[in-house]
Amino acid sequence: MNTKLLWVFAVVLTLFSAVYQRMTGPTYPVRVAAEIAGQAVSAKLLTSHSVSTDLPVTVTAADESITGKVVFRRLGSGDDWTAVPMNRDGEQLTASLPKQLSAGKLEYSVMLESGGEQLQLSGVEAVVARFKGDVPAAVLIPHIFLMFFAMVWANRAALEALVKGNNLVRQSTWALLLLVVGGLILGPIVQKYAFGAYWTGWPFGGDLTDNKLAVAVLAWAFAAWRVRTGSRWPAVVAAIILLAMYMIPHSALGSTLDYETMQTVTG
């Protein structure tokens, strides 16, 4: 099969899995659209935010008769709900929720009112937002870049194995190296900046992101070794494992601040 076509397949599969992971993950904004008193309203409610600033909540509601408030509390704290009125700025209603420590979470709901009609815009369940430390671009960008291309090379190695190509050893080695540098080296540094710990997976915690990375690295380490002996299927299996890891939402079962003990827990 044409080599360029195999690379195209590998990149497309990687893009699909990356977009899927992003859109199904707990850090993806909650987008809502509804009507109240016959008027359209919409919002993109944040589920992840920096510890440096308060969390902005913005609703697009052109009709000036629409008013709103945000009710919130610290997740798992036992706090009572606190209401914050929304201020109008042109077609938008805005409010700010107090910033939290790293891994701290707020749960909040947006309540709108117009002409005696009320609407809980965010739905029955509250939106949960987690706060994280700022990660320098010099660390974050290479991490994202290397993890993306680790997936590309993993998919390409699997395709090479399936078509019985001659570059399987080299491509498997690159997949492993990119995964180690992007995941095992830069990943913990990113997590240290964001949540104050380098590694929160097994045996120290139940962070699913760390645990699935460990499984993927072990699978590719085995595959990179076995393909040197002429075996091809370990590369296919390792690529499937890595793809399955990407199907698990990023940051699931991640770091959370326990407001009772003020310790960060995972799982």
Backbone as a ProteinNet text record, in pm:
[ID]
protein_1_A
[PRIMARY]
MNTKLLWVFAVVLTLFSAVYQRMTGPTYPVRVAAEIAGQAVSAKLLTSHSVSTDLPVTVTAADESITGKVVFRRLGSGDDWTAVPMNRDGEQLTASLPKQLSAGKLEYSVMLESGGEQLQLSGVEAVVARFKGDVPAAVLIPHIFLMFFAMVWANRAALEALVKGNNLVRQSTWALLLLVVGGLILGPIVQKYAFGAYWTGWPFGGDLTDNKLAVAVLAWAFAAWRVRTGSRWPAVVAAIILLAMYMIPHSALGSTLDYETMQTVTG
[TERTIARY]
85.2	0	87.8	38.4	111.2	146	276	323.8	255.9	239.9	176.1	32.7	-36.4	-173.9	-180.4	-82.6	-77.3	-57.1	26.7	47.8	-80.3	-153.6	-280.1	-377.8	-388.6	-476.3	-436.4	-306.1	-257	-291.4	-274.7	-303.2	-453.4	-535.4	-680.5	-732	-682.7	-724.5	-683.3	-564.7	-517	-603	-634.5	-718.9	-856.1	-913.2	-1044	-1040.7	-939.8	-932.5	-905.3	-823.6	-792.7	-915.6	-992	-1113.8	-1216.7	-1229.7	-1324.6	-1289.5	-1160.1	-1118	-1145.6	-1116.4	-1138.2	-1287.1	-1372.8	-1514.5	-1589.7	-1536.7	-1604.6	-1543.6	-1436.4	-1367.2	-1435.2	-1402.6	-1465.4	-1421.7	-1320.1	-1276.4	-1338.5	-1418.9	-1481.4	-1597.2	-1607.2	-1714.8	-1852.8	-1946.3	-2085.2	-2155.7	-2194.5	-2262.7	-2413.8	-2487.3	-2632	-2702.6	-2821.2	-2906.1	-3050.9	-3128.1	-3267.2	-3348.3	-3474.1	-3561.4	-3627.2	-3646.3	-3722.1	-3810.9	-3937.8	-4037.6	-4030.2	-4003.1	-3997.6	-3869.8	-3770.2	-3644.7	-3530.5	-3442.4	-3330.4	-3219.1	-3162.7	-3047.3	-2947	-2819.5	-2716.4	-2596.5	-2513.5	-2395.5	-2294.5	-2169.8	-2062.3	-2007.5	-2045.7	-2014.1	-1883.7	-1787.9	-1654	-1651.8	-1572.7	-1554.1	-1409	-1324.8	-1184.1	-1136.3	-1057.8	-1015.3	-888	-817.3	-692.1	-716.8	-621.6	-628.2	-596.8	-551.9	-507.8	-622.5	-739.2	-850	-981.9	-1080.3	-1214.7	-1272.2	-1366.9	-1428.8	-1539	-1526.5	-1632	-1748.3	-1868.5	-1988.9	-2060.7	-2079.4	-2137.6	-2252.5	-2365.2	-2482.7	-2521.4	-2545.1	-2593.7	-2746.5	-2801.1	-2946.3	-2979.4	-3015.6	-3034.1	-3149.4	-3255.2	-3372.8	-3337.6	-3351.1	-3312.1	-3405.5	-3519.3	-3609.1	-3558.2	-3462.8	-3408.8	-3304.8	-3322.7	-3225.7	-3175.7	-3069.2	-3015.3	-2931.4	-2903.5	-2813.7	-2742.7	-2631.2	-2557.5	-2553.1	-2593.5	-2582.8	-2467.8	-2386.3	-2268.1	-2229.7	-2144.6	-2082.2	-1958.4	-1870.3	-1751.4	-1792.1	-1749.5	-1789.8	-1738	-1828.6	-1791	-1758.4	-1789.5	-1753.4	-1863.5	-1986.7	-2098.5	-2145.4	-2091.3	-2132.5	-2278.7	-2342.4	-2472.4	-2452.5	-2557.8	-2550.4	-2543.9	-2459.6	-2447.3	-2494.9	-2573.5	-2625.9	-2550.3	-2513.1	-2444.7	-2528.2	-2571.3	-2650.8	-2565.7	-2630.2	-2561.3	-2585.3	-2481.1	-2489.3	-2501.6	-2578	-2596	-2488.3	-2431.6	-2334.8	-2373.9	-2460	-2511.1	-2603.7	-2569.8	-2652.1	-2611.5	-2518.3	-2468	-2496.4	-2522	-2530.3	-2402.4	-2338.9	-2210.1	-2205.8	-2124.4	-2098	-1961.8	-1905.2	-1775.7	-1787	-1728.6	-1725.9	-1584.8	-1570.2	-1438.4	-1340.6	-1218.3	-1115.1	-1084.7	-1040.2	-1010.9	-864	-821.4	-687.3	-677.8	-556.7	-534.4	-610.1	-681.7	-764	-895.5	-919.3	-1047.4	-1157.1	-1278.1	-1390.1	-1508.8	-1576.2	-1702.8	-1811.9	-1928.8	-2045.6	-2139.4	-2193.1	-2275.5	-2386.8	-2493.4	-2607.6	-2646	-2687.5	-2730.7	-2883.4	-2939.2	-3084.2	-3126.5	-3217.2	-3266	-3413.7	-3457	-3597.7	-3639.2	-3762.4	-3817.7	-3969.2	-4041	-4186.2	-4251.9	-4194.1	-4249.3	-4208.9	-4138.4	-4093	-3949	-3919.3	-3785.8	-3724.7	-3593.9	-3522.7	-3389.5	-3365.1	-3233.6	-3153.7	-3079.2	-3014.6	-2915.6	-2847.3	-2742.6	-2796.8	-2930.4	-2987.4	-3011.8	-3063.3	-3097.8	-2972.8	-2866.2	-2742.9	-2653.5	-2585.5	-2494.9	-2371.5	-2316	-2190	-2076.6	-1975.4	-1860.8	-1738	-1672.5	-1551.7	-1434.2	-1323.5	-1202.9	-1097.4	-1028.7	-925	-787.9	-700.6	-567.6	-463.7	-340.8	-232	-195.3	-132	-92.7	31.2	24.1	135.7	207.2	338	410.3	395.2	379.9	365	485.6	603.9	725.6	721.4	634.2	616.9	492.5	383.2	255	254	306	302.2	383.1	508.3	581.6	512.4	450.5	377.9	265.1	182.8	71.4	123.8	225.6	284.3	338.2	415.6	476.3	373.2	271.4	168.1	86.1	62.2	-9.2	70.2	199.4	279.2	314.7	311.1	324.2	209.1	89.1	-28.3	-18.4	30.3	46.5	140.8	255.8	354.3	304.5	228.4	171.9	74.8	-12.2	-106.9	-33.9	69.8	146.5	219.9	273.6	341.6	244.7	122.5	22.2	-12.2	-27.4	-56.6	60.9	182.3	301.7	304.1	262.2	256.3	151.5	37.6	-71	-37.5	37.5	72.7	207.7	267.3	396.8	505.8	511.7	614.3	749.6	849.8	988.1	1035.6	951.3	994.8	930.9	884.5	811.9	898	1022.3	1109.7	1131.5	1163.3	1188.4	1064.3	949	827.1	781.3	798.9	764.9	856.8	983.3	1079.1	1043	1006.4	966	839.2	744.4	620.4	652	740	776.8	850.8	947.5	1026.3	938.6	850.1	762	668.5	622	531.8	604.8	728.2	806.3	837.4	888.2	925.4	801.3	700.6	581.5	496.1	487.4	400.5	470.4	574.1	638	729.9	780.9	871.1	797.1	739.5	671.8	536	467.1	336.2	338.9	428.3	435.7	473.1	554.8	591	467.2	387.8	261.9	172	161.5	74.5	125.1	255.9	313.1	272.3	283	241.2	90.9	12.6	-132.9	-190.6	-140.3	-204.4	-107.9	19.3	111.8	174.8	158.5	218.1	262.8	377.7	428.4	350.2	314.9	250.3	144	21.1	-88.4	-159	-93.4	-146.5	-94.2	-112.6	-65.3	86.1	138.8	71.2	32.8	44.1	20.3	-123.9	-198.3	-335.8	-408.6	-530.2	-614.2	-636.2	-541.6	-555.2	-558.6	-670.4	-688.1	-595.1	-566.1	-476.6	-337	-285.6	-153.7	-152.9	-256.5	-261.5	-270.7	-351.4	-363.7	-235.2	-164.1	-35.8	64.2	66.5	158.8	132.2	5.3	-31.8	13.4	-8.9	28.5	179.5	256.3	402.7	452.7	399.2	439.7	405.7	289.1	249.1	343.4	383.7	472.5	616.6	656.1	789.3	799.5	695.1	692	689.6	606.1	595.7	727.5	792.4	919.4	1026.3	1019.2	1113.4	1078.7	951.1	909.7	922.8	899.9	909.6	1052.9	1149.1	1288.7	1317.7	1229.9	1246.4	1162	1098.2	1019.3	870.5	826.8	684.6	617.4	502.5	434.9	311.7	242.4	115.4	126.8	239	247.8	232.3	277.1	260.6	114.2	41.7	-101.2	-176	-142.5	-209	-177.2	-50.2	-10.5	-81.7	-99	-168.9	-316	-375.9	-516.5	-530.3	-433.8	-436.6	-425	-331.9	-315.5	-440.3	-500.2	-624.3	-735.3	-742.8	-842.9	-818.5	-691.9	-659	-711	-698.5	-745.6	-898.4	-965.1	-1111	-1162.3	-1074.3	-1111.2	-1093.9	-1195.8	-1185.4	-1063.7	-994.2	-876.4	-917.1	-835.9	-856.6	-967.1	-1020.6	-1121.1	-1055.9	-1126.4	-1075.5	-944.3	-933.9	-810.6	-808.2	-715.7	-692.1	-811.4	-848.8	-958.6	-919.6	-944.4	-914.6	-1025.2	-988.2	-1082.2	-1090.5	-1205.1	-1216.5	-1220.6	-1244.1	-1242.6	-1099.7	-1015.5	-876.6	-780.1	-828	-745.7	-628.1	-649.7	-551.2	-605.8	-516.2	-555.8	-565.1	-678.2	-700.5	-730	-718.4	-746.8	-835	-890.1	-969.4	-1117.6
-120.5	0	124.2	230.3	356.1	408.2	440.4	484.6	614.1	708.8	835.6	813.4	718.9	691.3	633.9	550.5	495.8	606.1	703.4	816	898.5	915.9	989.5	916.8	784.5	706.8	724	720	731.1	866.8	973.3	1108.4	1127.2	1081.3	1095.6	1022.3	900.4	823.3	893.6	952.7	1026.1	1149.2	1223.9	1342.2	1305.2	1197.7	1153.1	1120.4	1044.2	1003.8	1122.3	1217.4	1335.5	1422.9	1443.7	1524.1	1454.9	1323.9	1248.2	1259.9	1244.8	1253.4	1391.9	1493.9	1630.8	1658.4	1616.6	1650.8	1568.1	1453.4	1370.5	1384.1	1460.8	1472.4	1567.5	1556.8	1641	1786.6	1819.8	1959.2	2032.1	1961.6	2025.6	2113.5	2238.4	2328.4	2271	2304	2262.3	2369.7	2333.9	2428.4	2405.9	2511.5	2500.2	2607.5	2573.6	2668.4	2637	2740.1	2718.4	2844.5	2841.3	2957.6	2985.9	3113.4	3153.9	3270.4	3258.8	3358.9	3387	3283.6	3297.3	3356.9	3380.4	3441.7	3340.5	3340.3	3246.3	3290.6	3194.8	3218.9	3105.9	3134.7	3033.2	3064.5	2963	2982.2	2871.3	2902.1	2803.2	2807.1	2707.4	2707	2630.4	2696.8	2640.6	2529.5	2426.7	2316.6	2305.1	2394.4	2396.6	2540.4	2581.6	2721.9	2736.1	2844.5	2873.2	2917.4	2882.4	2926.5	3075.6	3136.6	3276.6	3377	3339.2	3434.5	3368.4	3451.9	3400.9	3337.1	3246.9	3175.7	3260.9	3298.7	3378.9	3291	3341.6	3274.9	3376	3341	3434.5	3368.8	3439.2	3390.7	3495.8	3450.8	3541.2	3544.7	3662.2	3679.7	3821.5	3836	3969.3	4047.3	3978	4044.8	4099.4	4229	4292.8	4260.8	4198.5	4158.5	4033.5	3967.4	3844.9	3881.1	3829.4	3847.5	3709.9	3710.7	3581.1	3586.9	3469.1	3454.4	3319.4	3306.5	3180.1	3132.2	3008.9	2950.5	2849.4	2850.9	2765.3	2723.1	2622.3	2580.5	2497.2	2483.9	2401.2	2254.1	2181.8	2042.8	1956.9	1885.2	1794.4	1860.7	1989.4	2062.8	2063.2	2037.1	2050.8	2193.7	2284.2	2425.3	2440.4	2546.7	2585.1	2650.9	2649.9	2716.2	2867.4	2933.1	3078.5	3131.4	3239.7	3298.5	3426.7	3439.1	3558.9	3617	3742.2	3800.6	3820.8	3807.5	3831.9	3975.4	4036.2	4173.9	4175.7	4274.1	4281.6	4370.3	4319.5	4394.7	4377.1	4467	4453.8	4333	4240.2	4120.4	4006.3	4032.2	3925.3	3950	3839	3839.5	3775.2	3840.4	3790.2	3782.6	3690.6	3677.4	3612.6	3622.3	3560.3	3478.3	3359.5	3273.4	3271.1	3264.4	3279	3168.7	3208.6	3112.2	3020.4	2899.5	2798.4	2758	2681.9	2626.5	2520.7	2484	2381.8	2253.7	2198.9	2077.8	2101.7	2224.2	2256.2	2261	2225.8	2221.6	2299.7	2369	2434.7	2368.3	2350.8	2309.9	2429.7	2456.3	2576.8	2556.1	2634.6	2632.8	2775.5	2795.6	2926.9	2931.3	3028.1	3042.1	3171.7	3160.8	3277.8	3300.8	3427.7	3462.9	3571.2	3558.9	3661.1	3646.4	3756.8	3756.6	3653	3629.7	3532.1	3388.7	3368.2	3234.1	3214.1	3095.4	3065	2949.3	2951.6	2848.7	2818.6	2690.6	2648.2	2611.8	2708.5	2695.7	2580	2555.1	2452.8	2311.9	2297	2164	2122.7	2002	1953.4	1938.8	1886.8	1867.9	1991.2	2021.9	2136.7	2109	2215	2206.2	2204.3	2121.7	2113.9	2170.2	2266	2327.8	2299.5	2251.5	2224.4	2330.2	2374.1	2475.2	2408.8	2467.6	2410.2	2521.1	2486.5	2581.4	2609.1	2722	2760.3	2681.6	2619.9	2542.3	2626	2645.9	2725.4	2666.9	2753.6	2707.6	2625.9	2657.9	2585.9	2439.2	2406.4	2267.1	2206.6	2282.2	2229.2	2200.2	2292.4	2274.9	2153.1	2136	2013.7	1886.3	1889.9	1772.7	1733.8	1831.2	1804.2	1757.7	1826.9	1795.2	1652.1	1614.4	1481.9	1372	1397.5	1296.2	1275	1382	1368.4	1282.5	1312	1237.9	1098	1075.8	939.2	854.3	912.7	842.6	821.6	922.7	909.1	793.2	790.2	685.7	548.6	545.7	417.9	363	450	407	367	443	411.7	278.7	250.8	123.5	6.8	25.5	-80.5	-108	-1.7	-19.2	-85.8	-49.3	-111.4	-260.8	-296	-437.9	-511.3	-447.8	-512.4	-533.3	-438.9	-452.9	-521	-562.3	-632.9	-548.7	-420.7	-330.6	-355.9	-282.7	-305.6	-209.4	-115	-12.2	-25.6	-145.6	-163.7	-137.9	-184.5	-165.6	-17.1	57.9	201.3	274.9	245	315.5	279.1	154.9	114.1	180.9	193.1	259.7	406.2	473.4	613.2	630.1	539.5	546.3	538.5	446.5	431.2	553.6	602.9	717.9	842.1	867.7	983.5	970.8	849.9	826.4	844.4	800	813.4	959.8	1030.8	1171.1	1257.9	1243.2	1325.7	1290.2	1160.2	1115	1099	1016	984.9	1094.5	1178.6	1286.2	1420.1	1464.6	1594.7	1588.8	1473.8	1461.6	1490.4	1426.1	1455.8	1600.6	1662.4	1802.8	1891.4	1862.7	1935.6	1918.8	1795.5	1769.2	1836.9	1846.1	1914.1	2060.9	2125.5	2265.8	2279.4	2189.2	2203	2165.5	2054.3	2001.3	1968.5	2004.7	1994.7	1859.2	1763.2	1629.8	1577.2	1509.4	1456.9	1334.4	1246.3	1120.4	1086.2	1067.7	1034.5	905.7	828.2	698	590.4	463.4	352.1	361.7	335.5	288.7	400.6	527.2	640.2	689.6	657	705.6	640.1	686.3	625.9	714.2	803.5	892.3	808.7	812.8	729	769.5	898.3	944.7	885.6	889.4	832.4	681.6	615.4	469.3	421.3	487.4	443.7	473.5	580.4	608.4	497.9	454	348	219.6	185.5	65.7	79.4	197.2	218.5	210.3	267.9	263.1	119.8	44.4	-95.5	-175.6	-150.6	-221.8	-190.9	-64.1	-27.5	-69	-73.8	-124.9	-272.2	-348.8	-490	-503	-419.8	-427.2	-390.5	-282	-239.8	-347.6	-425.8	-537.7	-654.8	-689.1	-808.1	-791.7	-670.3	-653.5	-673.8	-657.3	-681	-828.9	-912.6	-1056.8	-1108	-1015.5	-1053.9	-1065.9	-1047.8	-1056	-922.2	-926.7	-804.8	-771.4	-871.3	-848.2	-766.9	-774.5	-690.2	-541	-495.4	-353.5	-320.3	-412.8	-391.4	-386.1	-481.1	-485.8	-360	-317.6	-197.4	-73.6	-64.7	49.6	49.3	-69.1	-78.9	-37.5	-79.6	-41	110.4	171.6	316.7	388.3	337.2	397.5	386.5	271	253.2	350.6	377.3	473.8	613	648.3	778.2	787.9	675	675.6	702.6	683.5	715.5	865.9	937.4	1083.2	1126.8	1228	1282.1	1347.5	1328.9	1386	1318	1205.5	1132.6	1075.3	1081.6	1034.5	1103.6	1229.9	1304	1366.4	1459.5	1520.9	1606.1	1590.8	1667.4	1710.4	1835.3	1884.5	1843.9	1772.5	1736.2	1854.7	1922.4	2043.5	2017.3	1894	1862.3	1847.9	1778.3	1755.4	1852.6	1923.3	2011.7	1937.8	1810.7	1728.4	1694.5	1679.9	1643.2	1491.4	1443.2	1299.2	1268.9	1141.3	1098.8	974	942.7	821.8	848.8
0	0	0	-60.7	-67.3	71.5	92.2	223.1	268	175.6	210.5	258	194.4	233.2	374.7	409.3	544.6	647.5	616.1	707	721.9	611.5	617.6	709.3	695.6	782.4	928.6	955.1	1092.4	1152.9	1074.2	1123.8	1145.3	1052.6	1065.1	1187.8	1209.7	1326.7	1455.8	1455.4	1572.9	1598.6	1494	1509	1562.9	1510.1	1556.7	1705.7	1748.8	1888.8	1980.1	1933.3	2014.4	2033.4	1925.5	1934.4	2023	2007.1	2089	2236.7	2267.8	2406.8	2464	2385.6	2430.8	2456.3	2363	2371.9	2475.5	2513.5	2613.3	2751.9	2763.1	2890.9	2987.4	3116.3	3218.4	3215.2	3133.7	3125.5	3007.4	2926.5	2809.9	2857	2809.1	2853	2824	2910.9	2891.2	2808.7	2688	2599.1	2609.4	2635.5	2652	2570.6	2523.5	2451.3	2486.8	2514	2555.9	2527.7	2571.1	2559.3	2693.5	2721.5	2838.2	2797.1	2827	2787.3	2637.6	2559.2	2414.6	2360.4	2447	2405.4	2415.7	2314.9	2312	2407.1	2476.7	2563.4	2539.2	2561.1	2541.7	2629.2	2650.9	2734.1	2709.1	2736	2740.1	2882.2	2961.5	3103.9	3127.3	3186.6	3203.4	3308.1	3282.3	3375.9	3421.4	3373.4	3413.5	3408.3	3510.2	3513.6	3596.9	3571.7	3641.7	3785.7	3872.5	4012.2	4024.7	3915.6	3921.2	3924	3869.6	3860.4	3897.4	3928.6	3954.7	3828.4	3848.1	3736.9	3675	3547.3	3483.7	3437.7	3455.4	3405.8	3317.4	3191	3094.7	3019.5	3012.1	2940.5	2836.8	2714.7	2610.9	2617.2	2649.3	2663.4	2618.2	2491.9	2433	2494.8	2533.6	2590.4	2729.1	2746.9	2872.3	2987.4	2958.7	3067.6	3139.7	3081.7	3141.3	3246.7	3364	3472.4	3516.2	3594.7	3634.8	3760.2	3810.6	3923.8	3909.6	3979.7	3982.3	4126.1	4149.4	4282.8	4280.3	4384.9	4383.7	4524.7	4532.1	4657.3	4624.4	4720.1	4701.4	4701.3	4602.1	4586.7	4702.2	4765.9	4873.2	5004.9	5017.3	5138.5	5243.7	5201.9	5294.4	5308	5228.1	5232.2	5189.2	5237.8	5185.2	5047.8	4967.5	4838.4	4856.5	4778.2	4778.4	4644.1	4646.1	4523.3	4489.2	4362.3	4312.9	4198.5	4206.8	4097.9	3972.8	3857.2	3731	3686.9	3636.4	3588.6	3436.9	3386.6	3241.8	3179.4	3070	2990.2	2843.8	2795.7	2660.1	2650.1	2562.6	2543.9	2637.2	2725.5	2811.5	2958.4	3028.9	3174.6	3227.1	3323.7	3370.7	3523.5	3571.5	3714.7	3729.7	3849.7	3877.8	4005.7	4002.2	4120	4176.3	4309.1	4371.7	4331.3	4299.2	4263.1	4381.2	4349	4449.4	4442.9	4542.1	4539.8	4429.6	4395	4293.5	4327.3	4229.1	4240.3	4313.8	4360.5	4421.2	4315.7	4355.6	4261.2	4315.5	4224	4254.4	4171.8	4231	4153.4	4148.2	4028.5	4014.1	3911.6	3930	3839.2	3804.2	3681.3	3633.9	3632.7	3704.4	3716.1	3646.9	3551.4	3478.5	3507.7	3491.9	3514.9	3417.2	3367	3277.8	3273	3298.4	3291.1	3379.8	3497.3	3590.1	3559.1	3449.2	3412.5	3459.5	3511.1	3560.4	3480.1	3468.3	3392.1	3459.2	3486.4	3533.1	3408.5	3357.7	3227.6	3222.7	3331.7	3332.9	3345.7	3353.7	3364	3507.7	3525.7	3659.6	3745.7	3686.7	3761.4	3750.4	3858.6	3859.9	3773.6	3719.6	3645.8	3747.2	3723.9	3814.5	3744.2	3809.3	3755.3	3848.4	3790.2	3869.3	3838.6	3942.3	3927.1	3919.8	3839.6	3821.9	3814	3850.8	3841.6	3696.9	3672.9	3537.5	3495.2	3378.5	3324.8	3219.4	3231.5	3131.9	2992.1	2894.1	2755.8	2711	2764.9	2727	2768.2	2863.2	2906.3	2842.1	2843.1	2796.7	2646.8	2567.2	2421.8	2376.8	2424.3	2385.9	2433	2551.1	2601.1	2504.9	2466.6	2375.5	2239.7	2190.8	2060.6	2058	2158	2160.1	2181	2263	2283.6	2156.1	2082.7	1956	1858.5	1845.8	1749.4	1798.1	1926.9	1977.2	1926.8	1927.9	1878.1	1727.1	1654.2	1509.5	1477.4	1543.2	1515.4	1561.1	1667.8	1713.3	1608.7	1558.4	1455.3	1327.1	1295.4	1173	1188.1	1305.7	1328	1316.3	1367.9	1357.7	1212.1	1133.3	991.3	919.9	958.5	900.5	929	1048.8	1085	1001.8	980.8	907.7	760.3	701	558.5	540.5	653.1	650.5	584.4	626.5	575.3	637.8	591.1	634.4	743.2	784.8	880.1	1017.6	1049.2	1174.3	1296.5	1294.8	1410.8	1437.8	1332.7	1349.9	1398.2	1339.8	1378.2	1519.3	1558	1694.7	1796.1	1760.6	1850	1868.4	1757.2	1766.1	1849	1832.1	1910.3	2058.9	2096.3	2236.7	2288.6	2213	2258.3	2276.2	2180.8	2191.4	2310.6	2336	2449	2581.9	2588.6	2711.7	2740.3	2639	2660.4	2683.5	2596.2	2609.4	2728.8	2761.1	2869.5	3002.1	3006.8	3134.5	3186	3096.3	3140.5	3150.9	3039.4	3041.3	3110.4	3101.7	3165.7	3315	3390.5	3534	3564.6	3478.7	3500.9	3484.2	3380.8	3361.5	3483.2	3532	3645.9	3773	3787.4	3904.4	3906.2	3790.8	3781.7	3807.3	3750.1	3755.1	3890.3	3949.3	4070.2	4184.2	4168.5	4280	4304.9	4213.7	4231.3	4095.8	4093	3967.1	3920	4012.3	3974.6	4077.6	4032.5	4124	4082.1	3997.4	3960.7	4054.7	4014.6	4096.1	4115.6	4235.1	4356.8	4453.6	4408.4	4498.6	4496.8	4392.4	4382.7	4268.3	4244.8	4142.5	4021.5	3991.7	3876.8	3748.9	3678.9	3561.1	3448	3435.2	3329.7	3347.9	3470.4	3497.1	3478.4	3526.1	3516.8	3372.3	3291.7	3152.4	3075	3111.8	3049.4	3080.9	3205.6	3244.8	3166.1	3149.2	3072.7	2927.4	2868.5	2729	2709	2800.4	2789.4	2801.1	2894.6	2909.8	2783.5	2726.6	2605.4	2490.1	2477.3	2367.9	2394	2519.2	2550.2	2509.9	2538.5	2499.7	2347.7	2281.5	2136.4	2068.5	2116.6	2056.5	2069.8	2175.5	2194.7	2104	2097.2	2023.9	1871.4	1821.2	1675.7	1626.9	1713.2	1675.4	1652.3	1704.3	1684.6	1568.2	1495.3	1379.3	1405.6	1528.6	1560.3	1527.7	1463.3	1421.4	1506.2	1555.3	1623.5	1753	1826.6	1947	1917.2	1799.7	1763.3	1740.5	1679.2	1656.5	1789.1	1877.5	2008.3	2089.5	2087.6	2162.5	2109.7	1976.8	1918.3	1958.6	1963.6	2006.8	2152.5	2234.5	2376.7	2390.6	2316.5	2324.3	2275.2	2167.7	2116.8	2220.4	2287.6	2393.1	2507.8	2537.3	2641.3	2604	2475.2	2429.3	2432.9	2423.3	2429	2570.3	2669.8	2807.7	2827	2871.9	2885.2	2964.8	2912.8	2980.1	3112.2	3214.7	3348.6	3428	3376.8	3454.6	3579.9	3692.2	3822.4	3858.5	3819.6	3846.7	3984.4	4003.4	4134.1	4177.9	4305.5	4364.6	4504.8	4538.4	4671.6	4767.9	4873.5	4979	5075.6	5079.1	5158.5	5309	5347.1	5490.2	5542.4	5464.3	5507.5	5442	5337.2	5255.7	5193	5163.6	5093.4	4955.3	4859.2	4723.7	4713	4664	4649.5	4502.6	4465.3	4328.9	4331.1	4214.1	4201.8	4223.8
[MASK]
+++++++++++++++++++++++++++++++++++++++++++++++++++++++++++++++++++++++++++++++++++++++++++++++++++++++++++++++++++++++++++++++++++++++++++++++++++++++++++++++++++++++++++++++++++++++++++++++++++++++++++++++++++++++++++++++++++++++++++++++++++++++++++++++++++++++++++

